[in-house]
Amino acid sequence: MPGMPVAVVTDSTAYLPPELVRAHQLTVIPLTVVLNGAEGLEGVETLPADATRALGGRRVSASTSRPSPEQFAQVYRALLADGAEGVVSVHISAELSGTVEAAQLAAAEIGDRVAVVDSRSTGMGLGFPVLAAAAAAERGADLPAVRQAAADAVARTTIFFYVDTLEFLRRGGRINAAEALLGTALSVKPIMHMPDGAIVLKDKVRTASRGVARLVDLAVEAAGDAEVDLGVHHLAAPQRAEQLLGALTERLGDHLHDTYVSEAGAVVAAHAGPGLACVVIHRRPAA
């Protein structure tokens, strides 16, 4: 990898478009998803449609598991053997998954040529820090500078998402029973955010359309006066993604730079359920 002294690694929950993965020479390590007993690697063997189908059934069991430390170690060793001087590995929030811990265990085995960053998020909340690290690596930055670029982007990235029901988050242990109860009372529709890497109830609305409108308001508020990039994810709800994109393109106007729209993968699907709509705002550093 000439001109890229530092290799950038992430996991499958960044949901980055494949062309970006190729363009930035990113290495993506998949998490494992188990849907009704069938196990598969996210994005490789298990696709969003598989999750939607499984979760729509009457009796559903869905779980996810992190890659093993050995998988990370193999990838790191291969990249270093291939000529990388260092590796920066950026992953899904440690509050949601053991992925960061597995990466850290592997990094400890290899030494100071590998740095691990907790994105404290998922989806493009992870994707934007990964892209910031890749941009720094492409400029020829050294390992501490690439790691810092990712960490700075984490601090400038905000995620909000709407779910049709809190049931999937409760079952997966990603929120507590009291919050789930709140959501089922009077069929309230919850809007969540991740202020410190954990999923927290931000607001409650009555309908899906109000949910979309509230996501737009929250995203605009998070953007402030900054120049921003936007990520939009959905799960089996492309029309919600279109509504979000249209409304935010209008509201953010000239402040909006890059936009990325993708369907969330099976890991997030297993915990959020169909109907998910998500916005991620990345405030660009002042020029």
C-alpha positions in Angstrom: 0.0 0.0 0.0 2.3 2.8 -1.3 1.7 6.2 0.2 -0.3 4.8 3.1 2.1 4.2 6.0 -0.9 3.7 8.3 -3.6 1.1 7.5 -7.1 1.8 8.7 -9.3 -1.1 10.0 -13.0 -1.0 11.0 -15.9 -3.4 11.5 -19.0 -4.2 9.5 -21.3 -2.0 11.6 -19.9 1.2 9.9 -22.1 0.4 6.9 -19.8 2.3 4.6 -20.7 2.0 0.9 -18.4 -0.6 -0.7 -16.9 1.9 -3.2 -15.6 4.0 -0.2 -14.1 0.9 1.4 -12.2 0.2 -1.8 -11.2 3.9 -2.5 -9.7 4.3 1.0 -8.2 0.8 1.1 -10.1 0.1 4.4 -10.1 -3.4 6.0 -13.5 -4.3 7.3 -13.8 -7.1 9.9 -17.3 -8.6 10.1 -19.3 -9.2 13.3 -21.3 -12.4 13.5 -25.1 -12.5 13.5 -27.3 -15.4 14.7 -30.9 -15.2 13.5 -33.2 -18.0 14.6 -30.2 -20.3 15.0 -28.6 -19.5 11.6 -25.2 -17.9 12.0 -23.5 -15.7 9.4 -20.9 -13.0 9.0 -22.6 -9.5 8.7 -22.5 -8.1 5.2 -20.9 -11.3 3.8 -23.2 -14.2 4.6 -26.1 -12.3 6.4 -27.6 -9.3 4.6 -30.1 -6.7 5.8 -32.9 -8.5 4.0 -32.1 -11.7 5.9 -32.5 -9.8 9.2 -35.7 -8.1 8.2 -37.2 -11.5 7.1 -36.2 -13.2 10.3 -37.3 -10.4 12.6 -40.7 -10.3 10.9 -41.5 -13.8 12.0 -43.6 -14.8 15.0 -40.9 -16.3 17.1 -37.6 -14.5 16.8 -34.3 -15.1 18.4 -31.5 -12.7 17.3 -28.1 -12.2 18.7 -24.7 -10.9 17.7 -21.1 -11.7 18.6 -17.8 -9.9 18.2 -14.9 -11.0 16.1 -12.3 -12.9 18.2 -9.1 -11.2 19.3 -7.3 -13.8 17.1 -9.2 -12.6 14.0 -8.0 -9.0 14.7 -4.4 -10.2 15.4 -4.3 -12.0 12.1 -5.5 -8.9 10.2 -3.1 -6.6 12.0 -0.2 -8.9 11.3 -1.1 -9.3 7.7 -1.3 -5.5 7.2 2.1 -4.9 8.9 3.7 -7.7 6.9 2.2 -6.1 3.8 4.2 -2.9 4.4 2.0 -0.8 6.7 4.0 1.0 9.4 1.1 1.0 11.8 -2.6 0.2 12.1 -5.4 2.4 13.4 -8.5 0.2 14.2 -11.8 2.1 14.8 -14.9 0.3 16.1 -18.5 0.2 17.3 -19.1 1.6 20.8 -17.7 -0.6 23.6 -21.1 0.0 25.3 -22.8 -2.0 22.5 -20.3 -4.7 21.7 -17.2 -6.4 22.8 -15.5 -5.6 19.5 -13.3 -2.8 20.9 -12.2 -5.1 23.7 -11.3 -7.9 21.2 -9.3 -5.4 19.1 -7.5 -4.1 22.2 -6.5 -7.6 23.3 -5.1 -8.2 19.8 -3.3 -4.8 19.8 -1.7 -5.6 23.2 -0.3 -8.8 21.7 1.2 -6.9 18.7 2.5 -3.8 20.5 2.5 -0.1 19.8 2.2 -0.3 16.1 -1.6 -0.8 16.5 -3.9 1.8 18.0 -7.6 1.1 18.8 -10.3 3.9 18.8 -13.8 3.4 20.3 -16.2 5.4 18.1 -18.8 5.5 20.9 -21.3 5.0 18.1 -22.2 2.8 15.2 -23.3 3.2 11.5 -21.9 6.4 10.0 -21.3 7.5 13.7 -18.5 5.0 13.3 -18.0 5.6 9.5 -17.2 9.3 9.8 -14.3 8.7 12.2 -13.0 5.9 10.0 -13.1 8.2 6.9 -11.3 10.9 8.9 -8.6 8.4 9.9 -8.3 7.3 6.2 -8.0 10.9 5.0 -5.1 11.5 7.5 -3.4 8.3 6.5 -3.7 9.3 2.8 -2.0 12.6 3.6 0.9 10.5 5.0 0.2 11.2 8.7 1.9 9.0 11.3 0.1 6.6 13.7 -0.5 9.1 16.5 -1.9 11.7 14.1 -4.2 9.1 12.3 -5.5 7.9 15.7 -6.1 11.6 16.7 -7.9 12.3 13.5 -10.3 9.5 14.3 -10.7 10.6 17.9 -11.4 14.2 16.9 -14.1 13.0 14.4 -15.7 11.0 17.2 -16.1 14.2 19.2 -17.7 16.0 16.3 -20.2 13.3 15.4 -23.8 13.0 16.7 -26.2 10.1 16.1 -30.0 10.1 16.6 -32.4 7.2 15.6 -36.0 6.4 15.7 -37.3 2.8 16.3 -40.8 1.5 15.9 -40.5 -0.4 19.1 -38.0 -0.7 22.0 -38.6 -4.4 22.2 -35.6 -5.5 20.2 -33.3 -3.1 22.1 -34.6 -4.5 25.4 -34.3 -8.1 24.3 -30.7 -7.6 23.3 -29.9 -5.9 26.6 -29.0 -2.6 24.9 -31.5 -0.7 27.1 -33.1 -1.4 30.5 -36.6 -2.8 31.0 -37.8 0.5 32.5 -37.0 2.4 29.3 -38.7 -0.4 27.2 -41.8 -0.1 29.4 -41.8 3.6 28.7 -41.9 2.9 25.0 -44.8 0.4 25.1 -47.0 2.7 27.2 -49.6 4.4 25.0 -47.6 3.2 22.0 -45.1 5.9 22.3 -42.4 6.0 19.5 -38.9 6.5 20.9 -36.1 8.6 19.6 -32.7 7.5 20.9 -29.2 9.0 21.0 -25.8 7.9 22.2 -24.2 10.8 24.2 -21.5 8.6 25.7 -21.6 5.5 23.6 -24.6 3.9 25.3 -28.2 4.1 23.9 -30.3 6.6 25.8 -33.9 7.7 25.3 -33.8 11.3 23.9 -37.5 12.0 23.1 -40.8 10.4 22.6 -43.3 11.0 19.7 -46.7 9.6 18.9 -46.3 8.6 15.2 -43.6 7.6 12.7 -44.1 10.8 10.7 -43.5 12.9 13.8 -40.5 10.7 14.5 -39.0 11.6 11.1 -39.7 15.3 11.7 -38.1 15.2 15.2 -35.0 13.5 13.8 -34.7 16.4 11.3 -35.0 19.0 14.0 -32.4 17.3 16.2 -30.0 16.9 13.4 -30.3 20.5 12.4 -29.7 21.5 16.1 -26.6 19.3 16.3 -25.2 20.8 13.1 -25.4 24.3 14.4 -23.6 26.7 12.1 -20.9 24.2 11.1 -20.3 22.7 7.7 -21.5 19.1 8.0 -21.5 15.7 6.4 -24.7 13.6 6.8 -25.3 9.9 7.2 -28.8 8.4 6.9 -29.6 4.7 7.6 -32.8 2.8 7.6 -34.0 -0.7 8.0 -36.7 -1.9 5.6 -37.9 1.7 5.5 -36.4 3.3 2.4 -39.2 5.9 2.2 -38.2 7.2 5.7 -34.6 7.5 4.5 -35.8 9.5 1.5 -37.9 11.8 3.7 -35.0 12.4 6.0 -32.6 13.1 3.2 -34.9 15.5 1.4 -35.8 17.4 4.6 -32.2 17.7 5.8 -30.9 18.7 2.3 -33.4 21.5 2.4 -32.8 22.6 6.0 -29.0 22.4 6.0 -28.6 24.0 2.6 -25.1 25.2 1.7 -23.7 23.9 5.1 -24.2 20.3 3.8 -21.2 18.6 2.1 -21.1 14.8 1.7 -24.2 12.6 2.2 -24.3 8.8 2.6 -27.4 6.8 2.6 -27.5 3.1 3.3 -29.5 0.3 4.8 -28.4 -0.7 8.3 -26.9 -4.2 8.4 -28.0 -7.3 10.3 -26.2 -6.4 13.6 -28.1 -3.2 14.1 -31.2 -4.8 12.7 -31.0 -7.6 15.3 -31.1 -4.9 18.1 -33.2 -2.1 16.6 -35.8 -4.0 14.5 -37.4 -3.1 11.2 -38.6 0.5 10.8 -35.3 2.0 12.1 -34.5 5.5 10.8 -31.2 7.1 11.7 -29.4 10.3 11.1 -25.7 11.0 11.8 -24.3 14.5 11.7 -20.5 15.0 11.3 -19.4 18.6 11.9 -16.4 19.3 9.7 -13.3 20.9 11.3 -13.1 24.6 10.7 -10.9 25.2 7.7 
